[in-house]
Amino acid sequence: MAMDAAKATMTSLRWDVKGISREEMRVFCQRNLRWKPNRTDALWKAMYGPPYVRHVDEASPHVAKHALELLSETGADLRGGLSEARVESAAEDGTRKLLFDVGADSNDAPEHERSVVEAVLIPTPKRTTLCVSSQVGCAMKCQFCRTGQMGLQQNLDTAQIVEQLVAARRACFHHNRVFEPAETSSTSQDKRHKMPHHAHVSNVVFMGMGEPLQNVDAVVKAVDIMTTSPGLQISPNKVTVSTCGLVPQMETFLKSCSRAQLALSLHATTDDVRSLIMPINQVHPLHDLIGLLEAAFPKHPAGSSENNLAAPNGSLPLESYGSRQDRRHVCIEYVMLRGVNDTKEDALRLVQLLRDIRCKVNLIEFNAYPTAIFQASHPEVTEEFMHTLKDAGLVATLRRSRGDDAMAACGQLGQVKTPVAA
């Protein structure tokens, strides 16, 4: 916040400009630097639009040099608390896993002391999506997810989340070689390592490392900055925040960040199975999750008797989540695990669980990793499962794996050994 920045100024500590909103930045610069709003807005545009400056002095064509010197004296840092992006691998389909060392000065630290956060850039002919991380590691211990095997190392702050998007936008803008793996020469004609000329990150999904809603305050603030116009100006409809089902934090998110899309990682239709593969279900069982979604995303028209539902434990009335027009639907994510959650009975139970919820179901192909104990469902089983949902009137799609050959697909992030520069 702006107050945090002011405290940093008084104690001569460095503070991340990318951790505050546009309005907070205006207030801070006006009070401490006597900047007018148009000067602050010029810096904001240089940070979050071409040329996506990473250092204060790089903004000099847009902001007067003497003004930037005053800003530097406050300890302002535009690097977002991360190193510059590098690519560990590029998949055959063009998906790229981006690696960042946590800490803008992390190159000065020994390799074994560095924490690495990963994001994934997923280009398609129609759009380019960035999958961002909210934590290093994850505490949720979902049994089908590689990141969950790491344990939680640390939360990312708002600036570190925002910087992942800025770095991806910067690289797309410059078509630079940071998106070519180290083993690929600059003269390589292998087109799978090159960004398409139309590439521009238009969609953001919080489905990388970590449980976003365990870091809900930083995530909500990051979404606000990402969707601010002018600036990064991602459409709120194109931002999706995924959760394994932390009910109190879901309530906080729905009240604080209602314009962004919510996705629930459900992955099972009984408490026994869900608790086995997702330990968080022992704290927030299906009854609580479904009750919250029925209250927040009712399928029935507002005002009908069927719509008078209470949230779990009666903590929040339905109207606290906003009107039906304020929110489209919730995404239900369901990874298909062979012999675990992919039977006809599972499909029918899923139909019943979601019967009163305005939702879209994304069936996900399981992506294997070296220590995985599960296998992907057979394609014909997945197709039959999806047809059962559709025949019952649900909107259902199959999310094909992207980047799985480069360990960049859903559930494969984490435990990457950081290469040390020669």
C-alpha positions in Angstrom: 0.0 0.0 0.0 1.0 3.6 -0.3 1.4 3.8 3.5 3.8 0.9 3.3 5.8 2.7 0.7 5.9 5.8 2.9 7.3 3.7 5.7 9.9 2.3 3.4 10.9 5.8 2.5 11.4 6.9 6.1 13.5 3.8 6.8 15.5 4.0 3.5 14.3 0.5 2.5 13.6 -0.5 -1.1 9.9 -0.9 -1.9 8.2 -2.4 -4.9 6.2 0.1 -7.0 4.4 -2.8 -8.7 2.9 -3.8 -5.3 0.6 -0.7 -5.2 -2.5 0.3 -7.2 -2.6 3.2 -9.6 -4.5 5.4 -7.0 -2.1 4.5 -4.2 0.8 5.4 -6.5 -0.8 8.8 -7.3 -1.3 9.5 -3.6 2.2 8.5 -2.7 3.8 10.5 -5.4 1.7 13.6 -4.8 2.3 13.6 -1.0 6.0 12.7 -1.1 7.3 14.0 -4.4 4.7 16.7 -5.3 4.0 15.0 -8.6 0.9 15.9 -10.5 -1.4 13.0 -11.6 -0.3 13.2 -15.2 3.4 12.5 -14.3 2.4 9.5 -12.1 0.3 8.2 -15.0 3.2 8.5 -17.4 5.3 6.3 -15.1 2.4 3.9 -14.7 2.1 3.6 -18.5 5.8 3.1 -19.0 5.8 0.2 -16.4 2.7 -1.5 -17.6 2.7 -0.8 -21.3 5.5 -0.6 -24.0 8.4 -0.5 -23.2 7.6 -2.2 -19.9 10.5 -0.5 -18.0 12.2 -2.5 -15.3 14.4 0.2 -13.8 13.5 3.7 -12.7 16.1 5.4 -15.0 14.6 3.6 -18.1 11.5 5.7 -17.7 13.3 9.0 -18.5 11.9 9.4 -22.0 8.4 9.4 -20.3 9.1 11.2 -17.0 11.5 14.0 -16.4 15.0 12.8 -15.2 15.0 15.0 -12.1 11.6 13.6 -11.1 12.9 10.1 -11.4 15.9 10.9 -9.3 13.5 12.0 -6.5 11.6 8.8 -6.9 14.8 6.7 -6.7 15.7 8.4 -3.4 12.6 7.0 -1.8 13.9 3.4 -2.5 11.4 2.8 -5.4 12.1 -0.4 -7.3 10.4 -1.4 -10.5 11.7 -5.0 -10.8 8.8 -6.6 -8.9 10.9 -8.6 -6.6 11.9 -11.2 -9.3 14.9 -11.8 -11.5 14.4 -11.4 -15.3 12.5 -14.3 -16.9 14.4 -17.1 -18.5 13.0 -20.2 -20.2 13.9 -23.7 -18.9 12.1 -25.5 -21.8 9.9 -25.0 -24.8 7.3 -27.6 -25.7 6.5 -28.8 -29.2 3.1 -26.9 -29.1 4.9 -23.6 -28.3 4.1 -23.6 -24.6 7.0 -22.1 -22.6 7.8 -22.5 -18.9 9.3 -19.3 -17.5 11.5 -19.3 -14.5 12.1 -16.5 -12.1 14.4 -16.3 -9.1 12.6 -14.8 -6.2 14.4 -11.6 -5.3 15.5 -9.0 -7.9 19.1 -9.4 -6.7 18.9 -13.2 -6.5 21.8 -13.6 -8.9 24.1 -12.5 -6.1 22.9 -15.4 -3.9 24.3 -19.0 -3.9 22.3 -21.4 -6.1 21.1 -23.5 -3.1 19.6 -20.4 -1.5 17.6 -19.3 -4.4 13.8 -19.9 -4.6 12.4 -20.4 -8.1 8.9 -19.5 -9.2 7.4 -20.7 -12.5 4.9 -19.3 -14.9 3.7 -20.8 -18.2 3.1 -19.0 -21.4 0.5 -20.7 -23.6 0.2 -19.2 -27.1 -2.7 -20.3 -29.4 -3.9 -18.8 -32.8 -6.7 -16.9 -31.0 -5.1 -15.9 -27.7 -2.1 -16.1 -25.5 -2.6 -17.2 -21.9 -0.2 -16.8 -19.0 -0.5 -19.2 -16.1 0.9 -17.4 -13.0 2.0 -18.6 -9.6 1.0 -17.2 -6.3 3.3 -19.2 -4.1 6.6 -21.0 -4.3 5.5 -24.6 -3.6 2.2 -25.4 -2.1 0.9 -26.6 1.2 -2.3 -28.3 0.0 -0.6 -31.7 -0.8 -3.0 -32.7 -3.7 -1.8 -36.2 -4.6 -2.0 -35.7 -8.3 0.0 -32.4 -8.4 3.8 -32.2 -8.5 3.8 -28.8 -6.8 1.9 -30.2 -3.9 4.8 -32.6 -3.2 7.1 -29.6 -2.6 5.4 -28.2 0.5 5.0 -24.5 0.9 8.2 -22.5 0.7 6.8 -19.0 0.7 4.0 -16.7 -0.5 4.6 -14.3 -3.3 3.7 -10.7 -2.7 1.6 -8.6 -5.0 4.5 -7.2 -7.0 6.0 -10.6 -7.6 2.7 -11.9 -9.0 2.2 -8.8 -11.2 5.8 -9.0 -12.5 5.2 -12.4 -14.0 2.6 -10.8 -16.3 4.8 -7.8 -17.0 7.8 -10.0 -17.9 5.7 -12.1 -20.3 4.2 -8.9 -21.9 7.7 -7.4 -22.2 9.1 -10.5 -23.9 6.2 -10.7 -26.3 6.6 -7.1 -27.1 10.3 -7.3 -27.9 10.1 -10.9 -29.4 13.3 -11.3 -27.5 15.6 -14.3 -27.1 14.7 -14.8 -23.4 12.1 -17.1 -24.9 14.6 -19.3 -26.6 16.0 -22.2 -24.5 19.7 -22.0 -23.8 20.5 -24.9 -26.0 18.9 -23.2 -29.0 21.2 -20.9 -30.9 20.1 -17.4 -32.0 20.2 -18.5 -35.6 18.0 -21.5 -35.1 15.2 -21.9 -37.6 13.2 -24.1 -35.2 10.0 -22.1 -35.2 8.6 -23.8 -32.1 11.0 -21.7 -30.0 9.8 -18.4 -31.5 6.9 -16.3 -30.3 4.3 -15.6 -33.0 4.3 -12.0 -34.1 0.7 -11.5 -33.0 1.5 -12.8 -29.5 0.1 -10.6 -26.7 -0.9 -11.9 -23.3 -4.7 -11.5 -23.2 -5.7 -14.1 -20.6 -4.4 -14.8 -17.1 -5.1 -17.9 -15.0 -3.9 -18.4 -11.4 -3.2 -22.1 -11.9 0.6 -22.2 -11.5 2.4 -23.0 -8.3 0.5 -22.6 -5.0 -3.0 -22.2 -3.7 -4.0 -18.7 -4.7 -6.6 -18.2 -2.0 -4.1 -19.1 0.7 -2.5 -15.9 -0.4 -5.8 -14.2 -1.1 -4.9 -10.6 -0.2 -1.9 -10.5 -2.5 -3.9 -12.2 -5.3 -6.9 -9.8 -5.1 -4.5 -6.8 -5.2 -2.6 -8.3 -8.1 -5.9 -8.9 -10.1 -6.8 -5.3 -9.4 -3.5 -4.1 -10.9 -3.7 -6.4 -13.8 -7.1 -5.2 -14.8 -6.5 -1.5 -14.4 -6.9 0.7 -17.5 -4.7 2.3 -18.7 -2.0 -0.2 -17.8 -1.9 -3.9 -18.2 -5.7 -3.7 -18.7 -6.5 -7.4 -18.9 -10.3 -7.8 -19.1 -11.7 -9.1 -15.8 -13.6 -11.7 -17.7 -10.2 -13.1 -18.9 -8.7 -13.5 -15.4 -9.4 -16.8 -13.7 -8.4 -17.6 -10.1 -8.4 -21.3 -9.2 -8.8 -22.8 -5.7 -8.8 -26.2 -4.2 -11.7 -25.1 -2.0 -10.8 -22.9 1.0 -14.3 -21.8 1.9 -13.6 -18.7 4.0 -11.2 -17.4 1.4 -13.6 -18.1 -1.4 -16.1 -15.9 0.4 -13.4 -13.1 0.7 -12.6 -13.5 -3.0 -16.2 -13.4 -4.2 -16.8 -10.2 -2.2 -13.5 -8.4 -3.0 -12.8 -9.5 -6.6 -16.2 -10.4 -8.0 -15.4 -9.4 -11.6 -12.8 -12.1 -12.1 -13.7 -15.7 -12.8 -13.5 -18.3 -10.0 -12.5 -21.9 -10.7 -12.9 -24.7 -8.2 -10.7 -27.8 -8.4 -13.3 -30.4 -7.5 -11.8 -33.6 -8.9 -14.1 -36.1 -7.0 -17.8 -36.7 -6.3 -17.6 -38.3 -2.8 -15.9 -37.1 0.3 -14.0 -40.4 0.7 -12.3 -40.1 -2.7 -11.8 -36.3 -2.5 -10.2 -36.6 1.0 -7.9 -39.2 -0.4 -6.6 -37.2 -3.3 -7.1 -33.7 -1.8 -6.5 -33.6 2.0 -8.1 -30.1 2.2 -11.5 -31.9 1.8 -11.2 -33.0 5.4 -11.4 -29.4 6.4 -13.9 -28.1 3.8 -16.0 -31.1 2.6 -18.2 -31.2 -0.4 -21.3 -30.1 1.5 -19.7 -26.8 2.4 -18.2 -26.2 -1.1 -21.5 -27.0 -2.9 -23.5 -24.9 -0.5 -21.3 -21.9 -1.1 -21.4 -22.3 -4.9 -25.2 -22.7 -4.8 -25.4 -19.4 -3.0 -22.9 -17.5 -5.1 -23.8 -18.9 -8.5 -27.5 -19.9 -8.4 -28.9 -21.5 -11.5 -32.5 -20.4 -10.6 -33.7 -16.8 -11.3 -33.2 -14.3 -8.6 -36.2 -14.0 -6.3 -37.5 -17.6 -6.8 -38.1 -19.7 -3.7 -35.3 -22.0 -4.8 -32.9 -19.2 -4.6 -33.2 -18.4 -0.9 -30.1 -20.3 0.1 -27.6 -19.6 2.8 -23.9 -19.9 2.5 -22.1 -22.6 4.6 -22.9 -22.3 8.3 -25.3 -19.5 7.4 -22.3 -17.1 7.5 -23.3 -15.0 4.4 -26.7 -14.4 2.8 -27.0 -14.9 -0.9 -27.3 -11.2 -1.7 -23.8 -10.6 -0.1 -22.3 -12.1 -3.3 -23.9 -9.7 -5.6 -26.7 -10.0 -8.2 -26.8 -12.6 -10.9 -25.7 -10.1 -13.4 -22.5 -9.4 -11.6 -21.1 -12.9 -12.1 -21.2 -15.3 -15.0 -20.5 -18.8 -13.8 -18.0 -20.8 -11.8 -15.6 -23.1 -13.5 -15.5 -26.6 -12.1 -12.1 -28.4 -12.8 -12.1 -32.1 -12.8 -8.9 -34.1 -13.5 -9.6 -37.5 -15.0 -7.7 -40.2 -13.0 -7.9 -43.7 -14.2 -9.9 -46.0 -11.9 -10.2 -43.3 -9.3 -12.9 -40.7 -10.3 -13.8 -41.6 -13.9 -16.7 -44.0 -13.7 -20.2 -43.6 -15.0 -21.4 -43.3 -11.4 -19.0 -40.5 -10.8 -20.4 -38.6 -13.8 -23.9 -39.0 -12.6 -23.0 -37.9 -9.1 -21.3 -34.8 -10.6 -24.5 -34.0 -12.4 -26.4 -34.1 -9.1 -23.8 -32.1 -7.2 -23.9 -29.3 -9.8 -27.7 -29.3 -10.6 -28.4 -25.9 -8.9 -25.1 -24.2 -9.8 -24.5 -22.0 -12.8 -21.2 -23.6 -14.0 -19.0 -24.9 -16.7 -17.1 -28.1 -16.2 -13.5 -28.4 -17.5 -12.4 -32.0 -17.7 -8.6 -32.1 -17.5 -6.2 -34.7 -18.8 -3.9 -35.9 -16.1 -0.3 -35.0 -16.8 2.3 -37.5 -15.5 5.5 -36.6 -13.8 8.4 -38.8 -12.5 6.9 -39.6 -9.0 3.2 -39.7 -10.0 1.1 -42.5 -8.6 -1.8 -41.9 -11.0 -2.5 -42.5 -14.6 -4.7 -40.6 -17.1 -8.1 -42.0 -17.9 -8.4 -43.8 -21.2 -9.6 -41.3 -23.9 -12.8 -43.3 -24.5 -13.7 -43.2 -20.8 -13.1 -39.4 -20.8 -15.4 -39.0 -23.8 -18.1 -41.0 -22.3 -17.8 -39.1 -19.0 -18.2 -35.8 -20.9 -21.2 -37.0 -22.9 -22.9 -38.0 -19.7 -22.5 -34.4 -18.4 -23.7 -32.9 -21.6 -26.7 -35.2 -21.9 -27.7 -34.0 -18.5 -27.6 -30.3 -19.6 -24.2 -29.3 -18.2 -21.7 -27.3 -20.2 -18.6 -29.4 -20.3 -15.3 -29.3 -22.3 -12.1 -31.3 -22.3 -9.0 -29.2 -21.6 -6.2 -30.8 -23.7 -2.7 -31.0 -22.3 -0.4 -28.1 -23.3 3.3 -28.2 -22.6 3.4 -31.7 -21.1 6.5 -32.7 -23.0 8.4 -29.8 -21.3 6.9 -30.4 -17.8 5.0 -27.2 -18.2 1.4 -28.6 -18.1 -1.2 -28.5 -15.4 0.1 -30.3 -12.3 3.7 -30.6 -13.5 5.3 -27.4 -12.1 7.9 -27.3 -9.4 11.2 -28.9 -8.2 13.2 -27.3 -11.0 16.9 -27.2 -10.5 18.1 -23.6 -11.2 20.8 -23.5 -13.8 23.8 -21.3 -12.8 25.1 -18.9 -15.3 28.6 -19.6 -16.5 
